[in-house]
Amino acid sequence: MSNIILRNILLRALHAVMEPHLFAILDPGNMRIFVALDLDEEIRKRIQLFVDEVRGLAPNARWITPESLHITLKFIGEKPDASVKQIDGALGQLAVTPFRVTFSGTGFFPTPRAARVFWAGIEAEPGLSELAQKIGHSLANLGIPKEDRAFSPHLTLARASGGSGAPGWRKRDKPNRQFVDLQQKLQQSPPPNFGTMTAQEFFLYRSQLSPKGSRYTKIAHYRLS
């Protein structure tokens, strides 16, 4: 039996029993990818200053790094190189005009009492939802499933230790106190306003997982026009 056949048998067996991100490490032909908007540098700096001020109120949470901030438009997951090229081609065909995005306010998913995610709010012109919808339709033609929930843009600032980043309610969710001090502080302060930007482009990102957290790399960009 050839080495190639043995490798394919081994990879199929590992894929059946391993977490996707661990499998991807063993199979370098796969990329973990998603589509997102980047932030203007001034907005990124304002958010980081805010995080630096409040992170001590939730010391056990997992806080973002400034370079990881982005607005996710579509999470795709693990894909081989050939599929990435198809996705790149499909995204390059989309046409949406530039739109304004404002970053202000904060909140918690799924509820303040059972908070797993601390987020910053986003308000945008219709172009943002239009772009997310067009991305979903375009990638569905390549066999990538559409989202089963409405598009709800936000910036994740922190996650409760051991908690998922998903916004919806989960069976394991229960009251926790990781964000209690932060919530009390926020109730006593006006909602933060981080500024407004005009989105001119969006990106295809690669996500690489490591013990120090995720590292995001832009692998393609697409102009809005």
C-alpha positions as CSV (number, residue, x, y, z in Angstrom):
1,M,0.0,0.0,0.0
2,S,1.4,3.4,-1.0
3,N,2.4,6.1,1.5
4,I,-0.3,8.4,0.0
5,I,-3.0,5.9,0.6
6,L,-1.8,5.2,4.1
7,R,-1.7,9.0,4.8
8,N,-5.3,9.5,3.6
9,I,-6.6,6.6,5.7
10,L,-4.8,8.0,8.8
11,L,-6.2,11.5,8.1
12,R,-9.8,10.2,7.7
13,A,-9.5,8.3,11.0
14,L,-8.1,11.3,12.8
15,H,-10.8,13.6,11.4
16,A,-13.5,11.4,12.8
17,V,-12.2,11.6,16.4
18,M,-10.4,14.9,16.7
19,E,-11.5,18.5,17.2
20,P,-11.4,20.3,13.9
21,H,-8.6,22.8,14.9
22,L,-6.4,19.9,16.0
23,F,-7.0,18.0,12.9
24,A,-6.1,21.1,10.8
25,I,-2.7,21.3,12.5
26,L,-1.9,17.7,11.4
27,D,-3.3,18.3,7.9
28,P,-1.4,21.4,6.7
29,G,-3.4,21.4,3.4
30,N,-6.4,22.8,5.5
31,M,-7.0,26.4,6.4
32,R,-9.3,27.7,9.1
33,I,-10.8,30.8,7.4
34,F,-13.5,33.5,7.9
35,V,-14.6,36.7,6.2
36,A,-14.5,40.0,8.2
37,L,-14.1,43.8,8.2
38,D,-11.1,45.3,9.7
39,L,-11.2,48.4,12.0
40,D,-9.7,51.9,11.4
41,E,-6.7,52.3,13.6
42,E,-8.1,55.2,15.7
43,I,-11.2,53.1,16.6
44,R,-8.9,50.2,17.5
45,K,-6.9,52.4,19.8
46,R,-10.0,53.8,21.6
47,I,-11.3,50.3,22.2
48,Q,-8.0,49.2,23.6
49,L,-7.8,52.1,26.0
50,F,-11.3,51.3,27.2
51,V,-10.3,47.6,27.7
52,D,-7.2,48.6,29.5
53,E,-9.3,50.6,31.9
54,V,-11.9,47.9,32.7
55,R,-10.1,44.5,32.3
56,G,-9.1,44.5,36.0
57,L,-12.8,44.3,36.9
58,A,-13.0,40.9,35.3
59,P,-9.5,39.4,35.8
60,N,-10.5,35.8,35.1
61,A,-12.0,36.6,31.7
62,R,-10.1,36.0,28.5
63,W,-9.6,39.5,27.0
64,I,-9.0,40.3,23.4
65,T,-5.8,41.7,22.0
66,P,-6.1,44.9,19.9
67,E,-4.8,43.3,16.7
68,S,-7.6,40.6,16.9
69,L,-10.5,43.1,16.7
70,H,-12.6,42.6,13.6
71,I,-16.3,42.4,12.5
72,T,-17.0,38.8,11.5
73,L,-19.2,38.6,8.3
74,K,-19.0,34.9,7.8
75,F,-17.2,32.1,9.7
76,I,-16.3,29.4,7.2
77,G,-14.1,26.9,9.0
78,E,-11.5,24.4,7.8
79,K,-11.1,24.3,4.0
80,P,-8.4,22.8,1.7
81,D,-6.4,25.0,-0.6
82,A,-8.6,24.3,-3.6
83,S,-11.7,25.4,-1.8
84,V,-10.0,28.5,-0.5
85,K,-9.3,29.5,-4.1
86,Q,-13.0,29.0,-5.1
87,I,-14.1,31.1,-2.1
88,D,-11.6,33.8,-3.0
89,G,-13.0,33.9,-6.6
90,A,-16.6,34.1,-5.3
91,L,-15.9,36.9,-2.9
92,G,-14.2,38.9,-5.6
93,Q,-17.4,39.0,-7.6
94,L,-19.5,40.8,-4.9
95,A,-20.5,44.4,-5.4
96,V,-21.5,46.5,-2.4
97,T,-21.0,50.3,-2.0
98,P,-18.9,51.6,1.0
99,F,-20.9,52.2,4.2
100,R,-20.5,53.8,7.6
101,V,-20.1,51.9,10.8
102,T,-20.4,53.3,14.4
103,F,-19.0,51.5,17.4
104,S,-20.7,52.4,20.7
105,G,-22.2,50.9,23.9
106,T,-21.5,47.5,25.4
107,G,-23.4,44.4,26.4
108,F,-23.3,40.7,27.4
109,F,-24.3,37.4,25.7
110,P,-26.5,35.6,26.3
111,T,-27.8,37.6,29.3
112,P,-26.0,39.8,31.8
113,R,-26.7,37.3,34.6
114,A,-25.3,34.3,32.7
115,A,-22.7,36.3,30.7
116,R,-20.2,34.4,28.6
117,V,-19.3,37.3,26.2
118,F,-18.7,41.0,26.8
119,W,-19.1,42.9,23.6
120,A,-19.0,46.4,22.1
121,G,-22.0,47.4,20.0
122,I,-22.2,48.2,16.3
123,E,-24.6,50.4,14.3
124,A,-24.2,50.5,10.6
125,E,-25.8,51.6,7.4
126,P,-27.7,48.9,5.4
127,G,-24.6,48.1,3.4
128,L,-23.2,46.0,6.3
129,S,-26.2,43.6,6.4
130,E,-26.3,43.6,2.6
131,L,-22.6,42.6,2.4
132,A,-23.1,39.8,5.0
133,Q,-26.2,38.5,3.1
134,K,-24.4,38.5,-0.3
135,I,-21.4,36.7,1.2
136,G,-23.8,34.1,2.6
137,H,-25.6,33.6,-0.7
138,S,-22.4,33.4,-2.7
139,L,-20.7,30.9,-0.5
140,A,-23.9,28.8,-0.3
141,N,-23.4,28.1,-4.0
142,L,-20.1,26.5,-3.0
143,G,-21.8,24.2,-0.5
144,I,-21.0,26.3,2.6
145,P,-24.2,26.5,4.7
146,K,-25.8,29.8,5.5
147,E,-26.1,31.0,9.1
148,D,-29.1,29.7,11.0
149,R,-29.5,33.0,12.8
150,A,-29.9,36.6,11.8
151,F,-26.8,38.6,11.3
152,S,-26.0,40.4,14.5
153,P,-22.7,42.4,14.3
154,H,-20.7,43.0,17.4
155,L,-17.1,43.2,18.6
156,T,-16.1,40.6,21.2
157,L,-14.1,42.2,24.0
158,A,-13.8,39.3,26.5
159,R,-15.1,35.8,27.1
160,A,-15.8,34.2,30.4
161,S,-13.1,31.6,31.2
162,G,-14.2,28.2,29.9
163,G,-17.2,29.7,28.0
164,S,-18.1,29.6,24.3
165,G,-18.2,32.8,22.2
166,A,-21.5,31.9,20.7
167,P,-24.2,34.6,21.3
168,G,-27.2,32.4,21.7
169,W,-28.4,30.6,24.8
170,R,-26.9,27.2,25.5
171,K,-28.0,24.4,27.8
172,R,-24.9,24.7,29.9
173,D,-25.4,28.4,30.5
174,K,-26.0,29.3,34.2
175,P,-25.5,32.3,36.4
176,N,-21.9,33.3,37.0
177,R,-20.1,36.2,38.6
178,Q,-17.1,36.7,36.4
179,F,-18.4,40.0,35.1
180,V,-20.3,41.3,38.1
181,D,-17.8,44.1,39.1
182,L,-17.5,45.2,35.5
183,Q,-21.3,45.3,35.1
184,Q,-21.6,47.5,38.2
185,K,-19.0,49.9,36.9
186,L,-20.7,50.1,33.5
187,Q,-24.1,50.9,35.1
188,Q,-22.4,54.0,36.8
189,S,-20.8,55.3,33.6
190,P,-22.2,56.7,30.3
191,P,-22.1,54.2,27.3
192,P,-18.7,54.5,25.6
193,N,-18.5,55.8,22.0
194,F,-15.5,54.5,20.1
195,G,-16.2,56.4,16.8
196,T,-17.4,56.0,13.3
197,M,-15.6,54.7,10.2
198,T,-16.4,54.2,6.5
199,A,-15.8,50.6,5.4
200,Q,-14.0,50.6,2.1
201,E,-13.0,46.9,1.9
202,F,-13.3,43.5,3.5
203,F,-11.0,40.6,3.9
204,L,-10.6,36.8,3.9
205,Y,-8.7,35.8,7.0
206,R,-6.8,32.7,8.1
207,S,-7.1,31.8,11.8
208,Q,-4.3,29.8,13.4
209,L,-4.7,28.5,16.9
210,S,-2.0,28.2,19.4
211,P,-1.6,28.0,23.2
212,K,-1.4,31.8,23.3
213,G,-4.7,32.2,21.4
214,S,-5.8,32.7,17.8
215,R,-3.6,34.6,15.3
216,Y,-5.4,36.1,12.3
217,T,-3.7,36.7,9.0
218,K,-5.3,38.5,6.0
219,I,-4.9,36.3,2.9
220,A,-7.1,38.3,0.4
221,H,-8.9,41.6,0.3
222,Y,-11.9,42.9,-1.7
223,R,-12.7,46.6,-2.4
224,L,-16.2,47.9,-1.8
225,S,-17.4,50.0,-4.8
